[in-house]
Amino acid sequence: MTSSMSDGATDHRGEKLPELSKSATKMRMDKLLSTPMPKFEGKTPGSPLWSNIAFWIARRILAAQYRTSDVTGVENLPLDRGNMCCAWHTNGLMDPLQMVLKHPNNFVMGGRHDLVTRPLLGWWTRKLAVQPVVRKAELLRGGCSEEEASQINGRSLMMLATGISAGFGCVLFPEGTSHDGSSMLRFRTGPFRTVFAAAALAKANNQPIPAIVPIGLHFRARERFRTDVWVEYDRPLSIEEKDIPASLVEAVGDGNWVEPPAENVFSLRDSLRIRLMPLTPNTKTWEEYDALHVLGHVESRRIQQPLVSWKEEVLAARAFRTLLQPKISNQDTVENVPLPEIIHPSIVPAKAVASILKETGLDGRDLNSQGLDLRRPSLLNAVKKAVRIPVFLAFLPLFLYSFTPQAAMGRILGDSTDEGLDARSSYHFLAAMFGSLMFWPFMALGILFIEYFNHDTVIELLGFDWLVLFGNSSTHIVLARVVMFLSIFPLFWLSGRTSSLLWDDWCDVKRALRRFRMNPTKRQNLRGALKILHEEMDKL
């Protein structure tokens, strides 16, 4: 995560600490200490009503925010026990949302301290019983005293551990911060201390020992609207009962937070890092990862099996990384040794192809069936898009009326944040969620007022008086207006969904125009690089 300024602070290893956003520097101890505690007797740790409302709204928004959304490996999840879900962290609030909303179980949640103190967002996170965590980055910069951090973190981690032991899911990110890198940062120990405490609690209460679930989070272009996402649940890691000390079981059973043995924590941390590494891009640079995707696309053309989903693209790139990247030992993985650069001859033309495509706003999907040039526009796809236009245009005025404030707010906040590209889509989501909750009731009332002053015109257009659908009495007329008011909200949502599909079609048209209008010299360079790439791939 980036910031508008850097103070050069480092941890005990001399590694640079994550730079704090303006919001993260504001430690409001009174609010942090008064954060509502989760309850584990029911189906949700927070308020059942507000939790279900929040998740329902979040699912509707994410359906519009992402063009395709895929999930695999749900069958790997041990749903009879608590799940500590861990992934790398490069997309702010979108990372936990994708994991929580695609998991069958409900979650007890913890997060950066300012999630529970921000305006609007803080109200919702407190209803969800999100537990605040003070990171090393805040502590070492003097955001709070060590005693205050221990008090907050001890309570929060104990609550998370209790929730996990009771069978709930939990998301904690071992890297400790969202970032822009193409490989994982060094892991922190917080999640592993928490899951050991959860395991001890489960053992004390004769419950199944919780599992640790490695998760791959794959976003095509995380900062963009209508990008693609794939959530990959891997096989879980387990904690052996013999690794849970009796002293820890006794302590947590009495409700006290006690640190688990360091060697057990480090061993679990290292095991997860080794398992999680293949589920990330794990390359020296993003340019190298883009080149692997080009290799995957070209190979799919060579064997006449085009990649038809984002998941297939990721798996194809992963296969070439396994083939071409110098072998990395488990010890180097654990010690966070810088990744070796891929030096195979095929990577050079692949990087050239990826660079030319990216400069033009294209990628491997835009190659033709031979993988030797750009593809031509599809007449069938053009006809499909043309047929949909009247439907989309019919909803466009309603979309502009109901979504313009949210779109403007999301764009302004996303482009002006000091938290980097990894927070941009988070602000888009928050603007859509809170903006709709704030603006839509007034907008719906606005439509009723407009109808009130133009009622006779509406009757002429409809051919009947909708106010007397339920009867002629004043009660029936009020009921008709209430039904009309409530029916406007799904129409607002439907206008957003149809307009997002219109946006997809517009983006596809722009891609086709970019392919058609590519600079002749650049296109010749692309063909040359692709030809060399094919020659190198013949040698593989």
HELIX and SHEET records of a PDB file:
HELIX    1   1 SER A   23  THR A   25  5                                   3    
HELIX    2   2 MET A   29  LEU A   33  1                                   5    
HELIX    3   3 PRO A   48  GLN A   65  1                                  18    
HELIX    4   4 VAL A   74  ASN A   76  5                                   3    
HELIX    5   5 MET A   94  LYS A  102  1                                   9    
HELIX    6   6 HIS A  113  VAL A  116  5                                   4    
HELIX    7   7 LEU A  121  LYS A  127  1                                   7    
HELIX    8   8 LYS A  136  LEU A  140  1                                   5    
HELIX    9   9 GLU A  146  SER A  165  1                                  20    
HELIX   10  10 GLY A  190  ALA A  204  1                                  15    
HELIX   11  11 GLU A  241  ASP A  243  5                                   3    
HELIX   12  12 ALA A  246  GLY A  253  1                                   8    
HELIX   13  13 ALA A  262  LEU A  276  1                                  15    
HELIX   14  14 MET A  277  LEU A  279  5                                   3    
HELIX   15  15 TRP A  286  ARG A  302  1                                  17    
HELIX   16  16 TRP A  310  LEU A  324  1                                  15    
HELIX   17  17 ASN A  330  VAL A  334  1                                   5    
HELIX   18  18 ILE A  347  GLU A  359  1                                  13    
HELIX   19  19 GLY A  364  ASP A  366  5                                   3    
HELIX   20  20 LEU A  379  SER A  416  1                                  38    
HELIX   21  21 LEU A  421  ALA A  423  5                                   3    
HELIX   22  22 ARG A  424  PHE A  453  1                                  30    
HELIX   23  23 HIS A  455  LEU A  462  1                                   8    
HELIX   24  24 TRP A  466  VAL A  468  5                                   3    
HELIX   25  25 SER A  474  ARG A  517  1                                  44    
HELIX   26  26 PRO A  520  ASP A  538  1                                  19    
SHEET    1   A 5 TYR A  66  THR A  72  0                                        
SHEET    2   A 5 THR A 227  TYR A 233  1                                        
SHEET    3   A 5 ALA A 211  PHE A 219 -1                                        
SHEET    4   A 5 ASN A  83  ALA A  87  1                                        
SHEET    5   A 5 GLY A 169  VAL A 171  1                                        
SHEET    1   B 4 TYR A  66  THR A  72  0                                        
SHEET    2   B 4 THR A 227  TYR A 233  1                                        
SHEET    3   B 4 ALA A 211  PHE A 219 -1                                        
SHEET    4   B 4 LEU A 237  SER A 238 -1                                        
SHEET    1   C 2 GLY A 110  ARG A 112  0                                        
SHEET    2   C 2 GLN A 131  VAL A 133  1                                        
END                                                                             
